[in-house]
Amino acid sequence: MVVVHGRFSELGAIATESGFSPADLVLFDFGLSSTQIDDPSRGFSFRADGPLDMRMDPDSTLTAAKIVNEYDSAEIERILRQYGEERWARRIAEFIVARRPLRTTRDLAQAVEAAIPRRAWPRDINVATRTFQGLRIAVNDELGEIEQGLRAALLTLKPGGRMATISFHSLEDRLVKSFFNVESKDCICPPQQPVCTCGHRAALRIVTRHPVRPSDQEVAANPRARSARLRVAEKI
Ligand SMILES: C[S@@+](CC[C@H](N)C(=O)[O-])C[C@H]1O[C@@H](n2cnc3c(N)ncnc32)[C@H](O)[C@@H]1O
């Protein structure tokens, strides 16, 4: 086994340099690890007080503290709405800006709790969940990395090779689904276009028509797996 520290977007170069290109299988397990979530010093969780960090790679520079303490309210609102799917994004952004400087995950969670009227708090998740997800995705460019990683995986696979992805929320799964859909088609021109001009040819065959979900036994054994979605496609 060869372990390499690198980003999904660097998969192509890493596979070539490490001698496993073309590959038989590329497996992506997106998101956060339990080790990261459960370590308060990484700042990923609203459950424990810690620094406003949220970097998956400690060598990278952008932290959640920089976003909440330096970005303008409109940009924070965009991040929470686009990456957190948070409908109170504007109000939370205003409360964050009004309470600067925010230093800890507790400071951030309290800003969210103050911004959203108690009656509007979600019942099934913590009121700060979407804000923390949005900031985390922005800090780590998670969606950009997934897009580049999927493209690199397609180039790295040998014909007949497979890529498998495990997603944990709808934004990740939507990216994979659309990538598989596009790459499993020949022509991708707009349907109303009479003549194909794209020259696109299918490069993938979708193996899992529908995402594979964890069994009840698996969720009972590992509740964090409850939102996992597995998708597989084969390179043509
Ligand atoms: C769900 S965890 C993997 C858990 C692992 N399969 C296990 O069983 O312990 C996802 C891991 O991917 C890493 N990761 C997330 N985005 C990444 C990226 N763009 N490039 C490289 N690693 C990334 C995270 O830091 C995290 O450690």
Ligand as a Chemical Component Dictionary entry (heavy atoms), coordinates in Angstrom:
data_LIG
# 
_chem_comp.id                   LIG 
_chem_comp.type                 NON-POLYMER 
_chem_comp.pdbx_formal_charge   0 
_chem_comp.three_letter_code    LIG 
# 
loop_
_chem_comp_atom.comp_id 
_chem_comp_atom.atom_id 
_chem_comp_atom.alt_atom_id 
_chem_comp_atom.type_symbol 
_chem_comp_atom.charge 
_chem_comp_atom.model_Cartn_x 
_chem_comp_atom.model_Cartn_y 
_chem_comp_atom.model_Cartn_z 
_chem_comp_atom.pdbx_ordinal 
LIG C1  C1  C 0  -15.062 10.270 5.037  1  
LIG S1  S1  S 1  -13.376 10.538 5.345  2  
LIG C2  C2  C 0  -12.597 9.040  4.861  3  
LIG C3  C3  C 0  -12.686 8.060  5.950  4  
LIG C4  C4  C 0  -11.866 6.825  5.645  5  
LIG N1  N1  N 0  -12.329 6.157  4.438  6  
LIG C5  C5  C 0  -11.989 5.900  6.831  7  
LIG O1  O1  O 0  -12.630 4.861  6.653  8  
LIG O2  O2  O -1 -11.435 6.250  7.850  9  
LIG C6  C6  C 0  -12.892 11.583 4.042  10 
LIG C7  C7  C 0  -11.423 11.978 4.088  11 
LIG O3  O3  O 0  -11.143 12.652 2.870  12 
LIG C8  C8  C 0  -10.308 13.771 3.123  13 
LIG N2  N2  N 0  -10.576 14.770 2.066  14 
LIG C9  C9  C 0  -11.664 15.562 1.948  15 
LIG N3  N3  N 0  -11.539 16.358 0.855  16 
LIG C10 C10 C 0  -10.349 16.033 0.281  17 
LIG C11 C11 C 0  -9.650  16.486 -0.884 18 
LIG N4  N4  N 0  -10.141 17.434 -1.671 19 
LIG N5  N5  N 0  -8.461  15.926 -1.183 20 
LIG C12 C12 C 0  -7.940  14.946 -0.392 21 
LIG N6  N6  N 0  -8.548  14.462 0.730  22 
LIG C13 C13 C 0  -9.732  15.008 1.054  23 
LIG C14 C14 C 0  -10.749 14.273 4.480  24 
LIG O4  O4  O 0  -9.719  15.006 5.085  25 
LIG C15 C15 C 0  -11.083 12.962 5.208  26 
LIG O5  O5  O 0  -9.960  12.495 5.911  27 
# 
loop_
_chem_comp_bond.comp_id 
_chem_comp_bond.atom_id_1 
_chem_comp_bond.atom_id_2 
_chem_comp_bond.value_order 
_chem_comp_bond.pdbx_ordinal 
LIG C1  S1  SING 1  
LIG S1  C2  SING 2  
LIG S1  C6  SING 3  
LIG C2  C3  SING 4  
LIG C3  C4  SING 5  
LIG C4  N1  SING 6  
LIG C4  C5  SING 7  
LIG C5  O1  DOUB 8  
LIG C5  O2  SING 9  
LIG C6  C7  SING 10 
LIG C7  O3  SING 11 
LIG C7  C15 SING 12 
LIG O3  C8  SING 13 
LIG C8  N2  SING 14 
LIG C8  C14 SING 15 
LIG N2  C9  SING 16 
LIG N2  C13 SING 17 
LIG C9  N3  DOUB 18 
LIG N3  C10 SING 19 
LIG C10 C11 SING 20 
LIG C10 C13 DOUB 21 
LIG C11 N4  SING 22 
LIG C11 N5  DOUB 23 
LIG N5  C12 SING 24 
LIG C12 N6  DOUB 25 
LIG N6  C13 SING 26 
LIG C14 O4  SING 27 
LIG C14 C15 SING 28 
LIG C15 O5  SING 29 
# 
